[in-house]
Amino acid sequence: MRATELYAPTLREVPAEAEVVSHQLLLRAGYIRRTATGVYTYLPLGMRVLKKIEQIVREEMDRQGGQEIMMPIIQPAELWQESGRWDVYGPELFRLKDRHERDFALGPTHEEIITALVRGEVNSYKQMPILLYQIQNKYRDERRPRFGLLRGREFIMKDLYSFDRDADGLEVSYRKMHVAYTRVFKRCGLRFRPVEADSGAIGGSDTHEFMVLADSGEAIILYCENPVCGYAANNEKASVPVGEITPDETLYPLNRAETPGCRTVEEVAQFLRISPQQIIKTILYETEREVAAALVRGDREINEIKLSNALGCLRLELAGPKTVQQVTGAAVGFAGPVGLKGCTIVADPEVMAMVNAVTGSNTNDIHCLNVNPGRDFEVNMIKDIRMVQAGEPCPHCGSKLLEAKGIEVGQIFKLGDKYSKVLGATYLDEGGKSLPIIMGCYGIGVSRTMAAAIEQNHDQNGIIWPVAIAPFQVVVIPVSAKDETQVALAEELYHRLLEAGVETVIDDRPERAGVKFKDADLIGYPLRITIGAKAVSENRVEIRPRKTGEVTLTATRDLEKTVLKMLAEL
């Protein structure tokens, strides 16, 4: 490819709209252009990267027995109504009507479509297992699209669905995909970690997220410092060991104290001269069917994902001041479990081990002292509902948990019969008994992987692509576009590299060498070959890897061999 023919409009200034590095560099280096908020056009360089990621994904899906299909983006509302998700999926679902006023949705995911397809075709245990996948655009009407390709309203995704006769078969399919995902992200040249996760709106039981490790990541990963253990989970799922609840301190009589204007844990702790660990924090939430009170230790944060799972609710929101007043009889900041009625009380196990604690009293400007669970209040359920922090013990081996940031690029789910049951996807076993098909769901964010690769691989000058997904492997730059000898040699070497199967760009633009060098670094070509005076006089060229910046002088006769060796080592 000639730079004079390559449509790669680079920018010198950082676009004001771009918040994170990948967004900035994808715009500046000419990979994408914004069409609307959260919607982007992929330019030629961007398309080359996407196609390489897609090819790696296809090869690894096929290696595990996956078969590629293509399902419609426009999905009829009837299927979503049949599964029960039409009314509960939320405002992220793009909804539209056709000219006949029939309801449709733009697919954010394809569980309904694929289940309906299989229920019409599969009726015997002999037809399974089946692994079907597609790579296509998905649509989610994000409330706040941001970070470029990391959180958009239109994005490219690979989703594979497995169909098995039982849980044992699902486990085999799940393991296959775990292996495939590990290979995909290794081949893409990324540093990543599979972590235990919550299944969210997709549902199902076991699930793992594949996180690309990057300081700019929004997700918090907690992992065991013991490499032999291998435990890792995102902070929505992470847990710690729960010891037996055996208070051995003296229980003092319940008391009350005036705490004028003290609403927060910090204010109460300072006023009573106690530590936040001695306080039971009570937070009220509203769900689609009830009000719930969540109890955690004063220095802990409530994990709303865990709380939502404990309550089995679809909607979970902090209760407003009016609801708090109605339920507790007091203003926000004075709620407590003693005498609390009219709501479900969920306590973290840590709370049940507390002795002589401080809580709100459900009366303005007063707190209860010497509160003891079991004696002074009862709870409806004891569940792990708090955020785990770095430094706490690993739930598997007891070693210390460490923290890292990550970007989710893939997730695998065990759906079980969640969709097959409601949508009637069944099969007949050996005895002629009708049973629901057992399903799994496995997604990779293709466009997100492209952005995550940049978040992990860049410097102040631009992108540092892993070789496997770089748009081109090599750029050849003649220092002087006016020196006919340099230009002729650059052309010769360019054609030799093409013939050797190396994806090469020759920067034949009539620009200064400095401009070409800056663009090469910005775009992120893995190798830069410079054709200068030495190349002409000594038959030696400079090869500079983008990753290290260390220049190697190579004889022109050995160019192909040297380039192929260096690319293999990057």
C-alpha positions as CSV (number, residue, x, y, z in Angstrom):
1,M,0.0,0.0,0.0
2,R,1.2,3.5,-0.9
3,A,0.8,6.2,1.6
4,T,-0.3,8.5,-1.2
5,E,-3.2,6.2,-1.8
6,L,-4.0,5.2,1.8
7,Y,-7.0,7.0,3.3
8,A,-5.6,7.7,6.8
9,P,-6.3,11.3,7.7
10,T,-4.1,12.0,10.8
11,L,-4.7,14.8,13.2
12,R,-2.1,16.7,15.2
13,E,-4.4,18.0,18.0
14,V,-6.3,15.8,20.4
15,P,-10.0,16.0,19.6
16,A,-12.0,17.6,22.4
17,E,-14.6,14.8,22.5
18,A,-12.0,12.1,23.3
19,E,-11.7,11.2,27.0
20,V,-9.5,8.2,27.0
21,V,-6.2,7.3,25.2
22,S,-7.7,4.8,22.8
23,H,-10.4,7.2,21.7
24,Q,-7.8,10.0,21.2
25,L,-5.4,7.9,19.2
26,L,-8.0,6.1,17.0
27,L,-9.3,9.6,16.0
28,R,-5.8,11.2,15.6
29,A,-4.3,8.2,13.7
30,G,-7.2,8.0,11.2
31,Y,-8.8,4.8,12.3
32,I,-12.3,6.0,13.0
33,R,-14.5,9.0,12.7
34,R,-17.5,9.9,14.8
35,T,-20.9,9.8,13.1
36,A,-23.1,10.4,16.1
37,T,-22.7,10.0,19.9
38,G,-21.6,6.4,20.4
39,V,-21.6,5.6,16.7
40,Y,-18.5,5.5,14.5
41,T,-17.3,5.0,11.0
42,Y,-14.3,2.7,10.6
43,L,-11.8,4.0,8.1
44,P,-9.4,1.7,6.2
45,L,-6.8,1.3,8.9
46,G,-9.6,0.6,11.5
47,M,-11.2,-2.0,9.2
48,R,-7.8,-3.8,8.8
49,V,-7.4,-4.2,12.5
50,L,-11.0,-5.3,13.0
51,K,-10.7,-7.9,10.2
52,K,-7.5,-9.3,11.8
53,I,-9.2,-9.7,15.2
54,E,-12.3,-11.2,13.6
55,Q,-10.1,-13.7,11.7
56,I,-8.3,-14.8,14.9
57,V,-11.7,-15.2,16.6
58,R,-13.1,-17.2,13.7
59,E,-10.1,-19.6,13.7
60,E,-10.4,-20.3,17.4
61,M,-14.2,-20.7,17.3
62,D,-13.8,-23.1,14.4
63,R,-11.0,-25.0,16.2
64,Q,-13.5,-25.8,19.0
65,G,-16.2,-26.9,16.6
66,G,-18.0,-23.7,16.2
67,Q,-20.1,-23.1,13.0
68,E,-20.6,-19.5,11.7
69,I,-24.1,-18.2,10.9
70,M,-25.6,-14.7,10.5
71,M,-28.8,-13.7,12.4
72,P,-30.9,-10.6,11.8
73,I,-30.2,-7.4,13.6
74,I,-33.9,-6.5,13.5
75,Q,-35.7,-8.7,16.0
76,P,-39.5,-9.1,16.3
77,A,-41.0,-8.0,19.7
78,E,-42.9,-11.3,19.9
79,L,-39.8,-13.3,20.7
80,W,-38.8,-10.9,23.4
81,Q,-42.3,-10.9,24.8
82,E,-42.2,-14.7,24.8
83,S,-39.0,-14.7,26.8
84,G,-40.3,-12.0,29.2
85,R,-37.5,-9.5,28.4
86,W,-39.4,-7.0,26.3
87,D,-40.8,-5.2,29.3
88,V,-37.8,-5.6,31.7
89,Y,-34.7,-5.2,29.5
90,G,-34.9,-1.4,30.1
91,P,-34.3,1.7,28.0
92,E,-31.0,0.4,26.5
93,L,-33.2,-1.6,24.1
94,F,-33.6,0.2,20.8
95,R,-37.3,-0.2,19.9
96,L,-38.9,0.6,16.5
97,K,-42.1,0.0,14.6
98,D,-42.5,-1.0,10.9
99,R,-45.1,0.5,8.6
100,H,-47.7,-1.9,9.9
101,E,-47.1,-0.7,13.5
102,R,-45.5,-4.0,14.5
103,D,-42.9,-3.7,17.2
104,F,-39.2,-4.7,16.6
105,A,-35.9,-4.2,18.4
106,L,-32.3,-3.7,17.2
107,G,-30.5,-6.6,18.7
108,P,-28.4,-6.0,21.7
109,T,-27.9,-9.7,22.1
110,H,-29.4,-12.8,20.3
111,E,-30.6,-15.3,22.9
112,E,-34.2,-15.1,21.7
113,I,-33.4,-15.4,18.0
114,I,-30.9,-18.3,18.4
115,T,-33.2,-20.3,20.7
116,A,-36.2,-19.9,18.4
117,L,-34.0,-21.1,15.5
118,V,-32.8,-24.2,17.3
119,R,-36.2,-25.1,18.7
120,G,-37.5,-25.4,15.2
121,E,-34.7,-27.6,14.0
122,V,-33.4,-29.7,16.9
123,N,-35.6,-32.4,18.5
124,S,-33.3,-35.2,19.4
125,Y,-30.3,-35.8,21.7
126,K,-28.5,-37.2,18.7
127,Q,-28.3,-33.7,17.2
128,M,-26.2,-32.2,20.0
129,P,-23.9,-30.7,21.0
130,I,-24.1,-27.7,18.7
131,L,-21.9,-24.6,18.7
132,L,-23.2,-21.7,16.6
133,Y,-21.7,-18.2,16.3
134,Q,-21.8,-15.0,14.4
135,I,-19.9,-11.7,14.2
136,Q,-22.1,-8.7,13.7
137,N,-23.1,-5.3,14.9
138,K,-25.0,-5.0,18.2
139,Y,-27.1,-2.0,19.5
140,R,-27.6,-0.7,23.0
141,D,-29.0,2.7,23.7
142,E,-26.5,3.6,26.4
143,R,-27.6,6.4,28.7
144,R,-24.1,7.9,28.5
145,P,-22.0,6.6,25.6
146,R,-18.4,7.4,26.2
147,F,-14.8,6.4,25.8
148,G,-15.1,5.9,22.1
149,L,-15.3,2.2,21.2
150,L,-15.2,1.1,24.8
151,R,-18.8,2.1,25.4
152,G,-20.8,2.8,22.3
153,R,-24.4,2.5,21.1
154,E,-23.3,0.5,18.0
155,F,-20.5,-2.1,18.4
156,I,-19.1,-5.2,16.8
157,M,-19.4,-8.5,18.7
158,K,-18.9,-12.2,18.3
159,D,-21.5,-14.2,20.1
160,L,-21.5,-18.0,20.2
161,Y,-24.3,-20.2,21.7
162,S,-23.9,-23.8,22.8
163,F,-26.7,-26.4,22.9
164,D,-26.3,-29.5,25.0
165,R,-28.5,-32.2,26.5
166,D,-27.4,-31.8,30.1
167,A,-25.1,-29.9,32.6
168,D,-22.2,-32.2,31.9
169,G,-22.4,-31.4,28.2
170,L,-22.6,-27.7,29.0
171,E,-19.5,-28.0,31.2
172,V,-17.6,-29.4,28.2
173,S,-18.8,-26.6,25.9
174,Y,-17.9,-24.0,28.6
175,R,-14.4,-25.4,28.9
176,K,-13.9,-25.3,25.2
177,M,-14.8,-21.7,25.1
178,H,-12.6,-20.9,28.0
179,V,-9.7,-22.4,26.1
180,A,-10.7,-20.6,22.9
181,Y,-11.0,-17.2,24.6
182,T,-7.6,-17.7,26.2
183,R,-6.1,-18.5,22.8
184,V,-7.8,-15.5,21.1
185,F,-6.5,-12.9,23.5
186,K,-3.0,-14.5,23.6
187,R,-2.9,-14.4,19.8
188,C,-4.0,-10.8,19.9
189,G,-0.9,-10.0,22.0
190,L,-2.8,-8.8,25.0
191,R,-2.1,-9.2,28.8
192,F,-5.4,-10.4,30.2
193,R,-7.0,-12.3,33.1
194,P,-10.1,-14.4,33.3
195,V,-12.2,-13.5,36.4
196,E,-15.3,-14.7,38.1
197,A,-18.2,-12.3,37.3
198,D,-21.9,-11.7,37.7
199,S,-24.2,-12.8,34.9
200,G,-26.2,-9.6,34.9
201,A,-29.2,-9.2,32.5
202,I,-28.2,-12.2,30.5
203,G,-28.9,-14.5,33.4
204,G,-27.6,-18.0,34.1
205,S,-25.2,-19.5,36.7
206,D,-21.4,-19.6,36.2
207,T,-19.8,-16.8,34.2
208,H,-16.3,-15.5,33.6
209,E,-15.1,-12.2,32.2
210,F,-11.9,-11.8,30.3
211,M,-10.2,-8.6,31.3
212,V,-7.5,-6.8,29.5
213,L,-5.3,-5.3,32.2
214,A,-5.0,-1.5,31.8
215,D,-4.7,1.4,34.2
216,S,-7.5,3.1,32.3
217,G,-9.9,0.2,32.9
218,E,-13.2,0.9,34.6
219,A,-13.5,-2.6,36.1
220,I,-11.8,-3.4,39.4
221,I,-10.2,-6.9,39.5
222,L,-9.3,-8.6,42.8
223,Y,-6.9,-11.5,42.5
224,C,-5.0,-13.8,44.8
225,E,-1.3,-13.0,45.4
226,N,-0.6,-16.7,45.5
227,P,-0.1,-17.7,41.8
228,V,-0.8,-21.3,42.6
229,C,-4.3,-20.4,43.8
230,G,-5.3,-18.5,40.7
231,Y,-8.5,-16.9,42.2
232,A,-9.6,-13.8,40.4
233,A,-13.0,-12.0,40.3
234,N,-14.3,-8.6,39.5
235,N,-15.4,-6.4,42.4
236,E,-19.0,-7.1,41.6
237,K,-18.5,-10.8,42.3
238,A,-15.5,-11.0,44.7
239,S,-16.0,-12.6,48.1
240,V,-14.0,-13.3,51.2
241,P,-14.2,-16.2,53.7
242,V,-17.0,-16.0,56.2
243,G,-16.0,-17.1,59.7
244,E,-18.4,-18.4,62.3
245,I,-20.5,-15.8,64.2
246,T,-19.4,-16.3,67.8
247,P,-19.4,-12.9,69.7
248,D,-17.4,-13.4,72.9
249,E,-17.6,-9.8,74.2
250,T,-19.9,-8.7,77.0
251,L,-23.3,-7.4,75.6
252,Y,-24.2,-4.1,77.1
253,P,-27.7,-2.8,77.5
254,L,-29.3,-1.0,74.5
255,N,-29.1,2.8,74.8
256,R,-29.8,5.9,72.8
257,A,-27.7,9.1,72.4
258,E,-28.4,12.5,70.8
259,T,-26.4,13.0,67.6
260,P,-27.6,16.4,66.4
261,G,-27.1,16.8,62.6
262,C,-25.0,13.7,62.3
263,R,-26.2,11.8,59.2
264,T,-23.1,10.2,57.7
265,V,-20.9,7.4,59.2
266,E,-18.0,9.9,59.4
267,E,-20.1,12.5,61.2
268,V,-21.4,9.9,63.7
269,A,-18.0,8.4,64.3
270,Q,-16.4,11.8,64.9
271,F,-19.2,12.9,67.3
272,L,-19.3,9.7,69.4
273,R,-15.5,9.3,69.2
274,I,-15.6,5.8,67.8
275,S,-14.3,4.1,64.6
276,P,-16.5,3.6,61.6
277,Q,-16.0,-0.2,62.1
278,Q,-18.3,0.1,65.2
279,I,-21.2,1.4,63.2
280,I,-23.8,-0.6,61.3
281,K,-24.7,1.4,58.2
282,T,-28.4,1.0,57.1
283,I,-29.3,2.0,53.5
284,L,-32.8,1.7,52.1
285,Y,-33.5,0.6,48.5
286,E,-36.6,0.3,46.4
287,T,-37.2,-2.6,44.0
288,E,-40.1,-3.3,41.6
289,R,-42.0,-5.0,44.5
290,E,-40.7,-3.9,47.9
291,V,-38.5,-1.7,50.0
292,A,-35.3,-3.3,51.4
293,A,-32.8,-2.3,54.1
294,A,-29.2,-3.3,53.5
295,L,-26.9,-3.5,56.5
296,V,-23.1,-3.4,56.3
297,R,-20.3,-2.3,58.6
298,G,-19.7,1.4,58.6
299,D,-16.4,1.3,56.7
300,R,-17.8,-0.9,54.0
301,E,-19.6,-0.1,50.7
302,I,-22.7,-1.9,49.6
303,N,-22.3,-4.0,46.4
304,E,-25.6,-3.3,44.6
305,I,-25.1,-6.3,42.2
306,K,-24.9,-8.7,45.1
307,L,-27.8,-7.0,46.8
308,S,-29.9,-7.2,43.7
309,N,-29.1,-10.9,43.3
310,A,-30.0,-11.5,47.0
311,L,-33.3,-9.9,46.6
312,G,-34.0,-11.5,43.2
313,C,-35.1,-8.1,41.8
314,L,-34.9,-6.6,38.3
315,R,-34.7,-3.0,39.5
316,L,-32.8,-1.6,42.4
317,E,-32.6,2.1,43.3
318,L,-31.7,4.0,46.4
319,A,-34.9,5.0,48.2
320,G,-35.8,8.7,48.0
321,P,-36.2,10.9,51.1
322,K,-40.0,10.5,51.0
323,T,-39.8,6.7,51.1
324,V,-37.2,6.8,53.8
325,Q,-39.5,9.0,55.9
326,Q,-42.5,6.8,55.3
327,V,-40.7,3.6,56.3
328,T,-38.5,4.8,59.2
329,G,-40.3,7.8,60.4
330,A,-37.1,9.8,60.2
331,A,-35.0,11.7,57.7
332,V,-32.2,10.2,55.5
333,G,-29.2,9.4,57.7
334,F,-31.0,8.1,60.8
335,A,-32.3,4.7,59.6
336,G,-31.5,1.7,61.7
337,P,-32.6,-1.9,62.1
338,V,-33.9,-1.7,65.7
339,G,-37.7,-1.7,65.5
340,L,-37.6,-1.3,61.7
341,K,-40.8,-2.6,60.0
342,G,-42.4,-2.6,56.6
343,C,-39.3,-3.7,54.6
344,T,-37.0,-6.7,54.0
345,I,-33.8,-6.5,56.0
346,V,-30.7,-8.0,54.4
347,A,-27.5,-8.1,56.5
348,D,-23.9,-8.8,55.5
349,P,-22.4,-11.7,57.6
350,E,-19.9,-9.2,59.0
351,V,-22.7,-7.3,60.6
352,M,-24.0,-10.4,62.4
353,A,-20.7,-10.7,64.2
354,M,-20.7,-7.1,65.5
355,V,-21.0,-6.5,69.2
356,N,-22.3,-3.3,70.9
357,A,-22.6,-1.5,67.7
358,V,-24.0,1.9,66.8
359,T,-26.9,2.3,64.5
360,G,-29.5,4.9,63.4
361,S,-32.6,4.9,65.7
362,N,-35.3,5.8,63.1
363,T,-35.6,9.1,65.0
364,N,-34.1,12.4,63.8
365,D,-30.8,13.4,65.6
366,I,-30.7,10.2,67.7
367,H,-28.6,7.0,67.3
368,C,-28.8,3.7,69.2
369,L,-25.8,2.5,71.2
370,N,-24.8,-1.1,72.2
371,V,-26.9,-2.6,69.4
372,N,-26.4,-6.4,69.1
373,P,-27.8,-8.5,66.2
374,G,-30.2,-11.2,67.2
375,R,-30.9,-9.6,70.6
376,D,-32.0,-6.1,69.4
377,F,-33.1,-6.8,65.8
378,E,-33.8,-9.7,63.5
379,V,-33.0,-9.9,59.8
380,N,-34.8,-11.6,56.9
381,M,-31.6,-12.8,55.2
382,I,-27.9,-12.9,55.8
383,K,-26.0,-12.5,52.5
384,D,-22.7,-11.3,51.3
385,I,-23.7,-7.8,50.0
386,R,-20.5,-5.8,50.4
387,M,-17.6,-4.7,48.2
388,V,-14.4,-6.6,48.9
389,Q,-11.2,-4.6,49.1
390,A,-7.6,-5.3,48.3
391,G,-5.7,-6.7,51.3
392,E,-8.6,-8.9,52.5
393,P,-8.1,-12.7,52.5
394,C,-8.7,-14.9,49.4
395,P,-11.8,-17.0,49.7
396,H,-10.0,-20.0,48.2
397,C,-6.7,-20.1,50.1
398,G,-6.6,-17.2,52.6
399,S,-3.7,-15.3,51.0
400,K,-4.0,-11.6,50.5
401,L,-6.1,-10.2,47.6
402,L,-4.4,-7.7,45.3
403,E,-6.1,-5.2,43.0
404,A,-5.8,-4.3,39.3
405,K,-7.9,-2.4,36.7
406,G,-9.2,-4.0,33.6
407,I,-11.3,-3.6,30.5
408,E,-13.8,-6.4,29.8
409,V,-13.4,-7.8,26.3
410,G,-15.2,-11.1,26.6
411,Q,-17.6,-13.0,28.8
412,I,-18.8,-16.6,28.9
413,F,-22.1,-17.7,30.6
414,K,-23.7,-20.9,31.6
415,L,-27.4,-20.1,30.7
416,G,-28.8,-23.6,31.6
417,D,-32.4,-23.8,30.7
418,K,-33.2,-20.1,31.3
419,Y,-34.2,-19.4,27.7
420,S,-34.9,-22.9,26.4
421,K,-37.6,-23.4,29.0
422,V,-39.6,-20.3,28.4
423,L,-39.2,-20.5,24.6
424,G,-40.0,-24.2,24.4
425,A,-36.6,-25.4,23.0
426,T,-36.7,-29.1,23.9
427,Y,-35.4,-32.5,22.8
428,L,-36.2,-36.1,23.2
429,D,-33.8,-38.3,25.2
430,E,-33.1,-42.0,24.6
431,G,-36.3,-42.9,26.4
432,G,-38.4,-40.5,24.5
433,K,-38.7,-38.0,27.3
434,S,-39.0,-34.3,26.4
435,L,-36.3,-32.2,28.2
436,P,-35.2,-28.5,27.8
437,I,-32.0,-28.0,25.9
438,I,-29.1,-26.7,28.1
439,M,-27.5,-23.6,26.7
440,G,-24.4,-21.5,27.1
441,C,-23.6,-18.0,25.7
442,Y,-20.2,-16.6,24.9
443,G,-19.4,-13.1,23.7
444,I,-16.3,-11.2,22.5
445,G,-16.3,-7.5,21.9
446,V,-14.4,-7.2,18.6
447,S,-14.4,-3.4,18.4
448,R,-13.8,-3.1,22.1
449,T,-10.8,-5.4,21.8
450,M,-9.3,-3.0,19.3
451,A,-9.7,-0.1,21.7
452,A,-8.5,-2.2,24.7
453,A,-5.3,-3.2,22.8
454,I,-4.5,0.5,22.5
455,E,-5.2,1.3,26.1
456,Q,-2.6,-1.4,27.0
457,N,-0.1,-0.6,24.2
458,H,0.7,3.1,23.6
459,D,3.1,5.8,24.5
460,Q,3.2,9.6,24.2
461,N,3.9,9.3,20.4
462,G,1.0,7.0,19.5
463,I,-0.2,3.4,19.2
464,I,2.1,0.4,19.7
465,W,0.2,-2.4,18.0
466,P,0.8,-6.1,18.8
467,V,2.0,-7.5,15.4
468,A,-0.9,-9.9,15.1
469,I,-3.5,-7.2,14.9
470,A,-1.5,-4.2,13.4
471,P,-3.1,-2.8,10.2
472,F,0.3,-3.2,8.4
473,Q,3.5,-4.8,9.7
474,V,6.1,-2.5,8.2
475,V,6.4,1.0,6.9
476,V,9.3,1.9,4.5
477,I,10.3,5.6,4.6
478,P,12.7,7.2,2.2
479,V,14.3,10.1,4.1
480,S,14.3,12.5,1.0
481,A,11.5,12.3,-1.5
482,K,13.7,14.4,-3.8
483,D,16.6,11.9,-3.8
484,E,15.9,9.6,-6.7
485,T,18.4,7.0,-5.5
486,Q,16.8,6.8,-2.1
487,V,13.3,6.6,-3.6
488,A,14.4,3.9,-6.1
489,L,15.9,1.8,-3.3
490,A,12.8,2.3,-1.2
491,E,10.6,1.1,-4.1
492,E,12.8,-2.0,-4.6
493,L,12.8,-3.0,-0.9
494,Y,9.0,-2.3,-0.7
495,H,8.3,-4.7,-3.5
496,R,10.7,-7.3,-2.1
497,L,8.9,-7.2,1.3
498,L,5.5,-7.6,-0.5
499,E,6.8,-10.6,-2.4
500,A,8.0,-12.1,0.9
501,G,4.4,-11.8,2.3
502,V,5.1,-8.9,4.6
503,E,2.2,-6.4,4.9
504,T,4.0,-3.2,4.0
505,V,3.3,0.5,3.4
506,I,5.7,2.8,1.5
507,D,5.5,6.4,2.6
508,D,5.9,8.0,-0.8
509,R,4.4,11.3,0.2
510,P,6.3,14.5,-0.7
511,E,6.6,15.3,3.1
512,R,9.6,16.0,5.4
513,A,11.1,12.9,7.0
514,G,10.0,14.2,10.5
515,V,6.4,14.3,9.4
516,K,6.6,10.7,8.1
517,F,8.3,9.5,11.3
518,K,5.6,11.1,13.5
519,D,2.8,9.6,11.5
520,A,4.5,6.2,11.6
521,D,4.7,6.3,15.4
522,L,1.1,7.7,15.7
523,I,-0.4,4.9,13.4
524,G,1.7,2.3,15.2
525,Y,3.4,0.3,12.5
526,P,5.4,-2.5,14.3
527,L,8.6,-1.9,12.2
528,R,9.9,1.2,10.5
529,I,12.5,0.9,7.8
530,T,14.4,4.1,7.0
531,I,16.1,4.5,3.6
532,G,18.7,7.3,4.1
533,A,22.2,8.1,2.9
534,K,23.7,5.0,4.5
535,A,21.3,2.8,2.6
536,V,22.5,4.1,-0.7
537,S,26.2,4.3,0.1
538,E,26.6,1.2,2.3
539,N,23.7,-0.9,1.3
540,R,22.4,-0.8,4.9
541,V,19.0,0.2,6.2
542,E,17.8,1.2,9.6
543,I,15.0,-1.0,11.1
544,R,13.3,0.4,14.2
545,P,10.7,-1.6,16.2
546,R,7.9,0.7,17.4
547,K,7.8,-1.2,20.7
548,T,11.5,-0.7,21.8
549,G,12.8,2.1,19.5
550,E,16.1,0.4,19.3
551,V,17.6,0.9,15.8
552,T,19.2,-2.1,14.0
553,L,21.4,-1.7,10.9
554,T,20.8,-4.4,8.4
555,A,22.3,-5.2,5.0
556,T,19.8,-4.7,2.2
557,R,20.5,-8.2,0.9
558,D,19.3,-9.7,4.2
559,L,16.2,-7.4,4.6
560,E,13.4,-10.0,4.2
561,K,15.1,-12.6,6.5
562,T,15.8,-9.9,9.2
563,V,12.3,-8.4,9.0
564,L,10.5,-11.8,9.3
565,K,12.7,-12.7,12.2
566,M,12.0,-9.4,14.0
567,L,8.3,-9.6,13.4
568,A,8.2,-13.1,14.9
569,E,10.1,-12.0,18.0
570,L,7.9,-8.9,18.7
